[in-house]
Amino acid sequence: MPLEGEYEPSSEPWVREQVERYEATGGREADTLLDTGLPVVIFSTRGARSGKVRKQPLMRVEDNGVYAMVGSQGGAPKDPAWVGNLRKHPDQVTVQDGPEPWDGVAREITGEERAEWWERAVAAYPPYAEYQRRTDRVIPVFLVERKD
């Protein structure tokens, strides 16, 4: 069941429009990052401060039904807001990769596990490597698995 509560659309018009189109078509449209042709997944999280549902399209990095959420923000010096959402509410995330959303639990990964998933992420979206070079922070990676 998708995350419930008041939804606050992104202040970024392209993000808001992509989420709306993706959801309206069950993922048949707006399923790639802008003009790249590379697939995205819609992740919903609970706002750390507001408690509102927030939605963001992120690159599709998946292995055996487990999804990675990469907090790159283009190599910006700060994490994207959804990173704080997951750190506060790791059990309140919904994944939509196609028509059927599902509830998941997120956990931030480190060490060897992060290195392995980082390779998958860069293979799925090569600009991640450049984003990491642009910033002094370690770009956070979360894994999302289905709730039992």
Backbone as CSV, one residue per row, in Angstrom:
resi,resn,N_x,N_y,N_z,CA_x,CA_y,CA_z,C_x,C_y,C_z
1,MET,0.853,-1.179,0.000,0.000,0.000,0.000,0.895,1.237,0.000
2,PRO,0.643,2.170,-0.898,1.485,3.372,-0.948,1.452,4.150,0.360
3,LEU,2.525,4.845,0.608,2.652,5.683,1.794,1.470,6.645,1.850
4,GLU,0.825,6.712,3.005,-0.358,7.558,3.150,-0.008,8.863,3.832
5,GLY,-0.863,9.849,3.610,-0.689,11.150,4.222,-0.744,12.240,3.181
6,GLU,-0.634,13.469,3.657,-0.671,14.621,2.755,0.578,14.631,1.876
7,TYR,0.362,14.740,0.569,1.461,14.766,-0.395,1.845,16.205,-0.678
8,GLU,3.129,16.488,-0.584,3.640,17.808,-0.947,4.529,17.648,-2.177
9,PRO,4.040,18.070,-3.350,4.832,17.945,-4.574,6.134,18.737,-4.490
10,SER,7.094,18.306,-5.273,8.393,18.979,-5.327,8.237,20.426,-5.780
11,SER,9.119,21.273,-5.311,9.137,22.657,-5.775,9.776,22.758,-7.160
12,GLU,10.469,21.697,-7.578,11.066,21.652,-8.919,10.006,21.216,-9.926
13,PRO,9.636,22.084,-10.886,8.572,21.728,-11.832,8.820,20.413,-12.583
14,TRP,10.049,20.163,-13.039,10.289,18.946,-13.818,10.098,17.689,-12.970
15,VAL,10.457,17.765,-11.685,10.273,16.616,-10.791,8.784,16.389,-10.563
16,ARG,8.079,17.438,-10.244,6.635,17.359,-9.995,5.914,16.775,-11.213
17,GLU,6.246,17.290,-12.398,5.590,16.830,-13.630,5.943,15.373,-13.944
18,GLN,7.203,14.995,-13.732,7.588,13.623,-14.016,6.863,12.650,-13.092
19,VAL,6.802,12.945,-11.813,6.111,12.080,-10.857,4.643,11.941,-11.239
20,GLU,3.990,13.068,-11.550,2.570,13.034,-11.910,2.336,12.162,-13.141
21,ARG,3.162,12.329,-14.162,2.993,11.569,-15.417,3.294,10.092,-15.193
22,TYR,4.336,9.799,-14.470,4.703,8.416,-14.184,3.552,7.713,-13.470
23,GLU,3.050,8.334,-12.407,1.970,7.710,-11.638,0.684,7.591,-12.446
24,ALA,0.363,8.605,-13.246,-0.869,8.592,-14.034,-0.868,7.482,-15.083
25,THR,0.314,7.096,-15.538,0.402,6.078,-16.594,0.915,4.739,-16.067
26,GLY,1.002,4.589,-14.773,1.500,3.338,-14.211,2.932,3.034,-14.623
27,GLY,3.709,4.085,-14.846,5.113,3.916,-15.197,5.367,3.651,-16.675
28,ARG,4.342,3.737,-17.497,4.540,3.539,-18.943,5.134,4.787,-19.609
29,GLU,4.953,5.942,-18.984,5.500,7.200,-19.505,6.263,7.891,-18.379
30,ALA,7.157,8.802,-18.749,7.973,9.554,-17.793,8.814,8.611,-16.940
31,ASP,9.231,7.505,-17.546,9.972,6.472,-16.821,11.481,6.526,-17.055
32,THR,11.942,7.632,-17.651,13.380,7.820,-17.845,13.776,9.217,-17.371
33,LEU,15.055,9.378,-17.078,15.549,10.680,-16.647,15.643,11.615,-17.842
34,LEU,14.774,12.589,-17.862,14.752,13.617,-18.904,15.015,13.004,-20.270
35,ASP,16.041,13.447,-20.974,16.306,12.950,-22.324,17.384,11.881,-22.378
36,THR,17.744,11.280,-21.246,18.828,10.307,-21.236,18.406,8.924,-21.715
37,GLY,17.124,8.609,-21.584,16.659,7.266,-21.905,16.962,6.263,-20.803
38,LEU,17.558,6.713,-19.697,17.912,5.823,-18.588,16.750,5.745,-17.603
39,PRO,16.393,4.537,-17.148,15.185,4.350,-16.339,15.279,4.925,-14.933
40,VAL,14.124,5.409,-14.470,13.984,5.903,-13.106,12.895,5.115,-12.391
41,VAL,12.914,5.220,-11.086,11.920,4.647,-10.192,11.416,5.795,-9.334
42,ILE,10.143,5.758,-8.960,9.589,6.786,-8.082,9.638,6.267,-6.646
43,PHE,10.302,7.017,-5.791,10.388,6.692,-4.367,9.590,7.733,-3.592
44,SER,8.773,7.258,-2.670,8.030,8.149,-1.772,8.594,7.978,-0.370
45,THR,8.800,9.101,0.307,9.332,9.090,1.667,8.478,10.009,2.537
46,ARG,8.642,9.879,3.840,7.936,10.746,4.791,8.880,11.879,5.174
47,GLY,8.432,13.108,5.038,9.253,14.267,5.381,9.721,14.227,6.816
48,ALA,11.008,14.438,7.025,11.586,14.381,8.367,11.011,15.458,9.278
49,ARG,10.800,16.650,8.750,10.267,17.755,9.558,8.761,17.938,9.366
50,SER,8.305,17.867,8.124,6.900,18.160,7.829,5.970,16.972,8.061
51,GLY,6.493,15.766,7.939,5.655,14.573,8.026,4.860,14.318,6.758
52,LYS,5.019,15.178,5.751,4.287,15.021,4.494,4.974,13.998,3.591
53,VAL,4.189,13.425,2.696,4.730,12.485,1.721,5.464,13.276,0.642
54,ARG,6.682,12.869,0.382,7.497,13.491,-0.668,7.846,12.426,-1.691
55,LYS,7.899,12.782,-2.971,8.172,11.811,-4.034,9.299,12.318,-4.910
56,GLN,10.178,11.388,-5.285,11.294,11.760,-6.130,11.624,10.633,-7.103
57,PRO,11.860,11.011,-8.364,12.348,10.018,-9.323,13.867,9.893,-9.151
58,LEU,14.322,8.667,-8.968,15.760,8.406,-8.857,16.139,7.331,-9.865
59,MET,17.398,7.280,-10.194,17.875,6.312,-11.167,17.552,4.893,-10.704
60,ARG,17.214,4.043,-11.662,16.875,2.649,-11.343,18.159,1.855,-11.149
61,VAL,18.422,1.524,-9.887,19.556,0.679,-9.517,18.945,-0.453,-8.697
62,GLU,18.884,-1.653,-9.283,18.151,-2.755,-8.673,18.916,-4.050,-8.858
63,ASP,18.799,-4.928,-7.868,19.382,-6.264,-7.969,18.514,-7.220,-7.146
64,ASN,17.946,-8.202,-7.814,17.114,-9.214,-7.145,16.015,-8.619,-6.274
65,GLY,15.349,-7.574,-6.773,14.234,-6.979,-6.055,14.617,-5.982,-4.975
66,VAL,15.912,-5.750,-4.786,16.395,-4.752,-3.839,16.791,-3.515,-4.649
67,TYR,16.379,-2.354,-4.182,16.638,-1.103,-4.901,17.585,-0.214,-4.107
68,ALA,18.469,0.464,-4.825,19.356,1.434,-4.194,18.823,2.846,-4.445
69,MET,18.923,3.668,-3.424,18.647,5.092,-3.543,19.977,5.803,-3.323
70,VAL,20.427,6.530,-4.343,21.731,7.184,-4.317,21.521,8.678,-4.109
71,GLY,22.066,9.213,-3.022,21.877,10.621,-2.660,22.911,11.532,-3.278
72,SER,22.996,11.531,-4.595,24.069,12.266,-5.275,23.837,13.769,-5.341
73,GLN,22.632,14.173,-5.656,22.290,15.578,-5.862,23.311,16.276,-6.758
74,GLY,23.730,15.540,-7.808,24.640,16.117,-8.793,26.006,16.491,-8.242
75,GLY,26.365,15.923,-7.093,27.656,16.255,-6.494,27.628,17.521,-5.656
76,ALA,26.430,17.976,-5.304,26.297,19.167,-4.456,26.947,18.907,-3.091
77,PRO,27.311,19.969,-2.372,27.974,19.788,-1.076,27.074,19.211,0.015
78,LYS,25.750,19.277,-0.167,24.816,18.764,0.838,23.994,17.615,0.264
79,ASP,23.562,16.731,1.155,22.682,15.635,0.762,21.332,16.182,0.312
80,PRO,20.650,15.464,-0.586,19.275,15.852,-0.908,18.385,15.676,0.326
81,ALA,17.289,16.412,0.380,16.404,16.385,1.556,15.888,14.990,1.870
82,TRP,15.672,14.158,0.845,15.108,12.832,1.112,16.053,11.956,1.932
83,VAL,17.345,12.253,1.961,18.286,11.483,2.778,17.912,11.639,4.256
84,GLY,17.635,12.855,4.680,17.194,13.087,6.052,15.862,12.412,6.340
85,ASN,14.985,12.383,5.333,13.701,11.701,5.500,13.920,10.224,5.813
86,LEU,14.804,9.581,5.041,15.056,8.148,5.252,15.761,7.875,6.568
87,ARG,16.670,8.756,6.935,17.365,8.555,8.212,16.392,8.635,9.387
88,LYS,15.387,9.490,9.279,14.408,9.613,10.366,13.308,8.558,10.267
89,HIS,12.886,8.233,9.041,11.762,7.306,8.831,12.154,6.195,7.855
90,PRO,13.101,5.327,8.205,13.546,4.304,7.250,12.474,3.272,6.902
91,ASP,11.455,3.168,7.729,10.394,2.195,7.472,9.211,2.817,6.738
92,GLN,9.373,4.047,6.241,8.292,4.718,5.536,8.761,5.142,4.152
93,VAL,8.888,4.150,3.290,9.283,4.391,1.904,8.456,3.483,1.001
94,THR,8.008,4.044,-0.105,7.284,3.285,-1.117,8.083,3.353,-2.406
95,VAL,8.147,2.211,-3.093,8.872,2.096,-4.352,7.847,1.853,-5.457
96,GLN,7.957,2.616,-6.543,7.116,2.355,-7.707,8.013,2.207,-8.929
97,ASP,8.148,0.964,-9.371,8.906,0.618,-10.572,7.935,-0.104,-11.492
98,GLY,7.091,0.668,-12.168,6.016,0.104,-12.963,4.682,0.438,-12.333
99,PRO,3.654,-0.344,-12.632,2.304,0.030,-12.205,1.994,-0.176,-10.728
100,GLU,2.680,-1.097,-10.046,2.310,-1.439,-8.677,3.332,-0.958,-7.647
101,PRO,3.001,0.057,-6.853,3.911,0.484,-5.780,3.918,-0.543,-4.649
102,TRP,5.015,-0.580,-3.918,5.115,-1.475,-2.759,5.857,-0.782,-1.633
103,ASP,5.558,-1.209,-0.420,6.156,-0.623,0.774,7.486,-1.284,1.074
104,GLY,8.436,-0.465,1.479,9.758,-0.986,1.779,10.334,-0.428,3.067
105,VAL,11.484,-0.962,3.387,12.273,-0.503,4.522,13.664,-0.186,3.977
106,ALA,14.175,0.975,4.342,15.476,1.419,3.848,16.536,1.295,4.931
107,ARG,17.749,1.066,4.482,18.890,1.105,5.406,20.081,1.674,4.650
108,GLU,20.806,2.534,5.342,22.002,3.135,4.751,23.131,2.117,4.817
109,ILE,23.884,2.010,3.723,24.952,1.016,3.667,26.318,1.693,3.649
110,THR,27.318,0.949,4.131,28.691,1.454,4.212,29.640,0.326,3.822
111,GLY,30.914,0.650,3.822,31.968,-0.346,3.649,31.889,-1.118,2.345
112,GLU,32.179,-2.410,2.446,32.232,-3.267,1.267,30.876,-3.353,0.562
113,GLU,29.812,-3.404,1.356,28.473,-3.469,0.759,28.199,-2.211,-0.064
114,ARG,28.573,-1.053,0.464,28.373,0.184,-0.288,29.219,0.174,-1.555
115,ALA,30.471,-0.282,-1.447,31.357,-0.325,-2.619,30.743,-1.176,-3.730
116,GLU,30.190,-2.319,-3.355,29.557,-3.207,-4.337,28.364,-2.529,-5.007
117,TRP,27.509,-1.896,-4.214,26.339,-1.214,-4.764,26.721,0.060,-5.507
118,TRP,27.804,0.716,-5.077,28.259,1.904,-5.798,28.642,1.528,-7.226
119,GLU,29.307,0.393,-7.390,29.646,-0.076,-8.744,28.391,-0.292,-9.578
120,ARG,27.374,-0.896,-8.984,26.106,-1.092,-9.703,25.497,0.257,-10.089
121,ALA,25.549,1.193,-9.153,24.963,2.513,-9.409,25.671,3.215,-10.557
122,VAL,26.992,3.188,-10.555,27.755,3.841,-11.621,27.522,3.136,-12.959
123,ALA,27.353,1.825,-12.935,27.046,1.092,-14.170,25.680,1.518,-14.715
124,ALA,24.718,1.751,-13.809,23.379,2.161,-14.224,23.346,3.619,-14.686
125,TYR,24.173,4.451,-14.043,24.184,5.886,-14.333,25.611,6.408,-14.164
126,PRO,26.417,6.360,-15.215,27.833,6.729,-15.124,28.139,8.098,-14.522
127,PRO,27.283,9.125,-14.663,27.614,10.412,-14.047,27.795,10.369,-12.523
128,TYR,27.313,9.317,-11.845,27.527,9.233,-10.403,29.018,9.329,-10.054
129,ALA,29.867,8.732,-10.862,31.313,8.774,-10.576,31.818,10.216,-10.564
130,GLU,31.388,11.008,-11.529,31.786,12.422,-11.575,31.188,13.195,-10.403
131,TYR,29.945,12.877,-10.050,29.312,13.561,-8.921,30.114,13.338,-7.651
132,GLN,30.632,12.119,-7.446,31.409,11.843,-6.235,32.708,12.648,-6.243
133,ARG,33.313,12.807,-7.429,34.554,13.602,-7.516,34.308,15.076,-7.216
134,ARG,33.103,15.564,-7.468,32.773,16.978,-7.270,32.580,17.372,-5.808
135,THR,32.392,16.403,-4.934,32.025,16.735,-3.561,32.965,16.090,-2.553
136,ASP,33.089,16.731,-1.395,33.896,16.169,-0.314,33.116,15.151,0.515
137,ARG,31.796,15.186,0.421,30.997,14.238,1.209,30.976,12.876,0.513
138,VAL,30.800,11.844,1.286,30.573,10.525,0.709,29.100,10.461,0.345
139,ILE,28.811,10.239,-0.913,27.421,10.191,-1.362,26.739,8.992,-0.700
140,PRO,25.661,9.242,0.038,24.995,8.147,0.740,24.240,7.226,-0.211
141,VAL,24.249,5.940,0.146,23.502,4.930,-0.604,22.642,4.168,0.400
142,PHE,21.373,4.048,0.065,20.416,3.298,0.878,19.901,2.127,0.059
143,LEU,19.670,1.007,0.700,19.002,-0.120,0.063,17.579,-0.176,0.571
144,VAL,16.656,-0.454,-0.338,15.242,-0.572,0.022,14.788,-1.980,-0.330
145,GLU,14.255,-2.667,0.690,13.733,-4.014,0.505,12.266,-4.019,0.907
146,ARG,11.520,-4.968,0.342,10.095,-5.078,0.660,9.881,-5.345,2.146
147,LYS,8.812,-4.716,2.666,8.403,-5.006,4.041,7.815,-6.401,4.067
148,ASP,7.987,-7.069,5.186,7.385,-8.409,5.345,5.892,-8.316,5.499
